[in-house]
């Protein structure tokens, strides 16, 4: 399954996550950083969903944002 979605969809999902989960995106990104070192995107999404009872779309958006920010740090 592809993990590509439009920028607008991604931003909309991110905007709803704090309201739906009670946690800020920065908290979720820290959770992913401190979580298990999984290589595959879908494995990370599955872990986040199972460990934190998140909806698939929210978990996918969090992992996608984590990967985007990690890639941006490498470019610096």
Beta strands, then each sheet from edge to edge (+ up, - down):
end
